[in-house]
Every structure is written in structure tokens, then in C-alpha cells.
Amino acid sequence: MRNLIRSGLVSAIALLAAAPALGREARALLIGASTYHNLGEEAWLIGPANDVTLVRGYLTSNPVLSFAPNNVITLADGVAGAEAPTLAAIRAAMAELAEVSEPGDFVYLHFSGHGTQAPALDPSTEFDGLDELFLPVDIGPWNDTVGAVENGLVDDEIGQMIDAIRARGADVWVVFDSCHSGTATRAAPAGGDAVRQRQLAPAQLKIPDAAMAEAEGASRGLPAADPRTRPAASVEVGDAPEGAAMGRLTAFFAAQTNETTPEKNMPRGQPGRKPQGVFTYTLFETMAERPGITYRQLAQEVLRKYTVLNLARSTPLFEGDLDEPVFGQGGAGLIQQWTVTPEGEGLKVPAGTLHGLTPGTRLVLLASPADQDEAALAAYEVHEASTFSATAMPADAPPAEIPPGAVLRKLEAGLDFTLTVALPPDGTAPAQAMAAAVGEMSRQPAIAARIRFVPAGTEGADLRLAVLPDSPRPDAIWLLPATGLVAEADLPRTPSISTGDKSVPELAEVMAHSFTTIGAALNLMKVGAATSGASLPVEAALVTGRFDPQQGVVVEDSRTPVEGAVVPRMVPDDVIGVRISNTGPDPVDYNVLYVGADYSISFMGNGRMQPGSTLDEDFVLITDETYGRDRLIVILTPVAPQSRTEDLSFLQQDPLEISRNAASGIRGLLGQAGFGQTTRGGVSLAGRRKAPEPVPVFLQYEIDTVPAQ
């Protein structure tokens, strides 16, 4: 666990920006490349066709900016009636958009498919000497004659095509759900929940090793980049020339250029799931729950969901005018209620799994959207749900009639604090030892209630256990994330527990402690995600700086605020702090926690902010003891004057050893999350009451700690 110095906090989610006037037309181009006939079937994808179907359904029905179906061009193999996404078809569709777009129009672009890297056609434009490519379905191999991959869509050309649309005065939002590196990975068996990475290694396109080495070698003459430098996006987001009437540009990328991004069955653990790009699904799920938020708020929630659901190890990038509302105009924020239509004995709801409605979700029927919760006519429960619709059945006596304009309202976000662990497949000595340890743990009621073990490959697991015979620890059980994937470079930072040197009770004890430690850290962030729609009158920002070990102080003028949607990179002797102002009329208590990549939870301090006061302190000093993805969490709690200061120090826990050889109110809810007596909880969504009660706010910042060189 890294050394820490006392203090405080992180950044707050910005309030909705004022919306500009609606453009005359909303247009979209959706590209989903799955079947690459010039490559082996092992390189084919499944999810891109499902991605564009999902996106099209959302665009043509969302409450903020509805796209006319004839304004949505779909290029996707596997989608009925759609043209294949060949290089020529993509170029033609982009040219058509540039021709028909006019000032004030809004254009949405979506790219789902494989990405890769190749030697840059113009090395002067790429710091690393490599171009990033999106791969149309007619991609071919490397062509030595021209020094390029046949039919590859190069990042520079994509940028030029986007600029042609912007030059017409149209605003553009582009989303790339592809990746660009061929990182070697280890995997736990995933069964029906198979995970595919949306990347092709250069060798799969027959790009010569010598050509890659020459391209990368040419870049080595450039000065070494500061490891804290924000990674560049795969397609450059440029500013409009001075005086030009260029439209705005916002770009979302599923991963950095040296990362991969997965596709898997989504939504996790729910009926009717389909292979989807994890980034695409998470993005549109968040918009369905909170239409009208800003791009920055959307980005922050995507990062939060990646953490809470342990979905992927990649780091999405977000560029452009992030403080503008999504689609160029604001909406209603968190959506909790929907107008219903009677259908048989139940009610049809125009919302589904994408909106957080799953079988068993409890709802109440209200005669009017403006009614208070106490005026509920009846209780209902979701019986069936698909992506965009659901059927709810009465949970008790139904009303005699359904009033016109009636709505179903979701009052509570359910939280499951159980940790689901997928076991390693049978057939190895470590797996046999683990099976015996599971038997031992099942006889301990406190553990059995909190940890659910499922067979290898079962969908919806929070952790996947694996045996890696050719790893540095062949007798160990490796604790892998929900995807079951880990990059070779990350193995030294991945928890593993040896089995040959432990008795069954000893192994059970160490495993139970590890699962409890991991579960407590994940559950803390689950509570934060469930309360993320709340707000308080505070202004907050994450602040980074540089510590001078010789002087023992933070370097003067080194403290800099960090944008809310950026995952900063920190090196040893960097410091992390927060700047928070209480702009409201009532006191607010703060608790600062640091969740390490090693699942440690460090209590950094707490206190009270009176109305009009500001907290501006440094809390964390980065050392060289561990590296990885950490989180700084600030919990802000509205309180009454003269009350006792909220103290959440009981959440502190020691780190999980990476290689182990030896053996009610917010406080109540967090106690449950930390593995108290219950496995489920709920966070009120604060429906329309006479006097809505303020609820705690979680501010969560993602931080990458990396070596200095």
C-alpha cells in the first residue's frame, strides 16, 4: 500500500449546461464490422451488428433528440437491409453526410469493429511512428508495394472526413468502439459469456515485423514522453480554424491506442443478453437512465460503471466540447418514471433493461407524473424486459382502472452486495484444492451468505478464478476480473494464492479474506454508483501537484485542477488533493477515502464544511510501492447544525496481498457494503415528495499510478 498524507477531495459532476437551439436535422451513420472474409473466422466478431441495432433503436426513440429513421444510415453485416461496411461504402456514406449537412445540423457517427496499428504513411504525424486503423469488412493484408494495409481506414482519413462534415457547420459526435493494440493476454474460461477483444495484432494482417520495428524505431529519435502525459486519441480532435464556421466536435474512444476493448454478453447476468461492445452498451445504458446530461457527466458515469461492474481494464478517452449537453440540448436528468399502456392484466412500459428495468424490479403506479410517492395507486413488478420495453404485473390488488397518462415510477435502486466468484475448471491440483476450500467456506454461514460460487464460465461473475500452468505461479489460483482476461504485463499486479503449501482450512481462510477484501472495495463503489444522481450545492475539483522530498513540501504553483472526465497519470512524488466549496445554506460533512488497486481502503480524513467555506488540501502522496488503477472517493453528507460529524473511518481495510503464500442511513448502508449481516440494500431515488430529503453524494475519481520512467 502506498504512503498517504492527510487531506481532501475530488471533483464534482457539473450541472447541466444551457442548451443551444435545436439543429434543423439530426443525422447518423452507424458502422458495424463483424465478418472479415479475408481473415480466419477466429478474427470475426459478433457484437458490432448488435451495437448498431441498439444505437439505432435509441437514436430513433430517445426523449432528447429523436432521429428520423430515414436519416440514420446503417452499414453493418448481419443487420437485415443494411449494406456491408466496406471501405468504399464508408467513404460514400461520409461523403453523402458532408454533402447534405447544413449549419445547425447534428451528426452522430458510430464505429464498431476491429482496430489495429500499422506503420504510419506519414511518420511526421504520429509520435510513435504508427497509424491507427479502423478495419472495414473487406480489409486485406499488408501490401509491400504501397506500404499499407489494403482497404484499411486510417485515422488521418477519418479525421478529414469528419472535418468535411464540420465544415458545413454541423456539430459532430463520434464514438469509436474499437481498439488498436495486440496486447498478449491470459484468460480464464468464459463459457457462454465469451469475451472477444476488438483488436487485430499487426501479424494477423501480415504486416512484417521489420516494418513495425522500423516505424517504431524512427520514432525513438523523438524526446521521451512524460509518463504523466495524457495519451493521444486515435483520431485527432482539432479546433476549428480561427474565423471558420466549423461545427463542434466531440469524440469518445473505447480505449487508448495501446489498449484493447472487449465485447461480451450484455447486460451482464440478465435474460436476453447479446454480445455487445462493452463501451457501446455502457454508454447508451447511461444515456437511457440520464438523458440530457452533459458529455462530461456521461463520461464520468461510464468510468464509474466500468469500476463498479468490473467490466474492462481499458481506459476510455473523451475529447472535445465535453460541457455541452449530449445531442446539443439538455433533458430531464435521471429518468425514474414512464407513461404506461394497459396490456392484458399488466402494463406495457416504454423502457427496458437499457433503462435499468429487469425482472423483479419494483414500481408504483401514479395517476400523474407530478404525483407524490404517497399517492401511489398500486404496486407493480417487472415481469419481462427487453432492451427498450418491459411488462409489469400487479404486485398486489390492481386498481379498478388505469387513468389516462398514468406512470410507473421506480422508487429505489436495488443493490446486491453478494460477490459472485466463478471457479476454475476441473482437472488440475489447484482446482481440486479450491473445490475443497469452497466446501470448507460453505460451512461458515457468514461467508456462505456473502460469497456465491458458480461453475467456470458462468455468466455474471464478479471475479473469475483461473489456473495458469505456464505462469510464474503454476500452483496458484489467480483472481481475474469479470472479463476473465489479464494482460501479460499485468500479471505481476494480479492477485494469486498458492495452494500446495496450505491445508484445506488454511486455503479457505486466505481465500475468504481475499474475497471479503475485494467485495468490500467493490461494494463501496456500488453504493457510490447508486447515489450518483444526487446533487448538493457544492463545487469540487480534483487537484494534482508535485511533492519535493528534499524540502518536505508540495512545490509552489505545482497544484493544478484536473478535468472531471480525465483519468490522470501519476508518478512517485506526485500528490493528489481536492478543492471543495460549500455554496449552500447548510453544513456538509466530508469523508475522504482512497481505494487502491490492491483493494485497500484508506481513510484520509473527515470534517465539516460550513456554508460558504472551502476545503483545499492535499491527501495522497504517490510512492513506488504499487502501481495500477486507484480511486479517490469523497463522500459528502448533508447534516444538521450542531450534529456529530459523520465518521466513515470504519471502512478502512488493509491491502490484498498480490502473491499470498501464508494463510440505515449512509452509515448503515455502507456497513452492509462492507460485509455486515445482509446481502442487499437499497438507495432511495428520491421521487416527488413534499420535501425531498438531501442524500449523500459520492465523488469518485479514477487515477492511474505509473513508474516515473
KALIN-V853432 format. One line per field, one symbol per residue. ss: DSSP state (H for helix, E for strand, L for the rest). psi: psi as a letter, one per 40 degrees, with the letter a starting at -180 (. if undefined). burial: # if it has 9 or more other ideal C-beta (glycine too) atoms within 8 Angstrom, else .. A space follows every 10 residues. Layout:
ss: ???
psi: ???
burial: ???
This chain:
ss: LLLELLLLLL LLLLLLLLLL LLLLLEEEEE EELLLLLLLL HHHLLLHHHH HHHHHHHHHL LLLLLLLLHH HEEEEELLLL LLELLLHHHH HHHHHHHHHH LLLLLEEEEE EELLEEEEEL LLHHHLLLLE EEEEELLLLL LEELLLLEEL LEEEHHHHHH HHHHHHLLLL EEEEEEELLL LLLLEEELLL HHHLLEELEL LHHHHLLLHH HHHHHHHHHL LLLLLLLLLL LLLLLLLLLL LLLLLLLLEE EEELLLLLLL LEEEEELLLL LLLEEEEHHH HHHHHHHHHL LLLEHHHHHH HHHHHHHHLL LLLLLLEEEE LLLLEHHHLL LLLLLLEEEE EEELLEEEEL LLHHHLLLLL LEEEEELLLL LLHHHLLEEE EEEEELLLLE EEEELLLLLL LLLLLLEEEL LEEEEELLEE EELLLLLLHH HHHHHHHHHH HHLLHHHHHH EEEELLLLLL LLEEEELLLL LLLLLEEEEE LLLLEEEHHH HHHLLEEELL LLLHHHHHHH HHHHHHHHHH HHHHHHHHHH LLLLLLLEEE EEEEEEEELL LLEELLLLLE EELLLLLEEE LLLEEEEEEE EELLLLLEEE EEEEELLLLL EEEEEEEEEL LLLEEEEEEE ELLLLLLEEE EEEEEEEELL LLLLLLLLHH HLELLLLLEE LLLLHHHHHH HHHLLLLLLE EEEELLLLLL LLLLLLEEEE EEEEELLLL
psi: hiiiiiaaaa iihiihihhi ihidihiihh hhhdhgdeii deeiiddddd ddddddddde eiedhhhhde ehhhhhhehh eiiigidddd ddddddddde iiheihhhhh hhaiiaiihh dgdeehdeeh ihhhhiefia ihhddefihh fihidddddd ddddddeeei ihhhhhgiie ifhhiiiihe befihihgih idddefhhdd ddddddddee eiihiheehh iiidhhhiii iheifiiihh hhhdiiefii iiiihiihei ieiihihddd dddddddddg ieiidddddd ddddddddef dieihiihia geeiiheeii aeahheihhi hhhbeahhhf iaddeehihe hhiihidide iideehdiii hhdihadeii hhiheahiid ihiheiihhh dihihhehhh hhiiiieidd dddddddddd deehdddddd hhhiihehie idihiihgde iegdeihhhi addeihidde deehhihidd eiiddddddd dddddddddd dddddddddd eeeiiigihi ihhiahhhdd efihhheehh ihidehhihi iheiihaihh hheaeiihii hhihhideei hhheiiahhi heihhgihdh hhaediiahi hhhhhhhhii ieiihhhfee eiiiihhdhh di.haddddd dddffbeiei iihhegagid ghhiiihhhh hhhhhiid.
burial: ##.##.#### ####.##... ..#.###### ######..#. ..######## ########## .#.####... #######.#. .#.####.## #.######.. ##..###### ########## ..#..#..## #########. .##....### ######.##. ########## ########## ###.###### #.######## .#.##.#... ##.###.##. ......##.. #.###.#... .....##### #######.## ########.# ..#.###### ########## ########## ########.# ########## .#.####### #.#.#.##.# .....####. ########.. ########.. #.#..##### ###.###### ####...... .#...##### ###.#.#### #####..#.# ########## ##.#..##.# #..#.####. ########.. #.##.##### ########.# #.#######. .#.#.##### ##.####### ########## ##.#.#.#.# ########.. ...##...#. .#.##..### #.######## ##.#.##### ########## #########. ....###### ##...#.#.# #########. ....##.#.. #.#.##.### .....##.## #####....# #.#.#.#.#. ....###### ######...
